[in-house]
Amino acid sequence: MTEFSVLAPSKVLHIRNLPEECNEMDLRTMSSQFGEVHRVLLMSRKHQALVEFNSLEDSARMLESSEASPIRLGTRVLVAQYSNKPEIS
């Protein structure tokens, strides 16, 4: 387990190191390969986002995948961890 996955499991993942040109559709498309995405909150100035999946299994699938093999968006390798939020409100 990496230092980025020590938080309790959550349906919400905190994604960091997003490219400058990233938009919500990019995140939805990339994340949907791991499960059904419920909400996305893009914080573009910080190069971060919160992605809420419909199930804990889907968020765990994306997190496990990112730990096994880097997930890239554009030229950047994304950093994912469980969020401390149970849902995006």
Buried (B, 14 or more C-beta within 10 A) or exposed (E): EEEBBEEEEBBBBBBBEBBEEBEBEBBEEBBBEBBEBBBBBBEBEEBBBBBBBEEBEBBBBBBEBBBEEEBEBEEBEBBBBBBEBEEBE
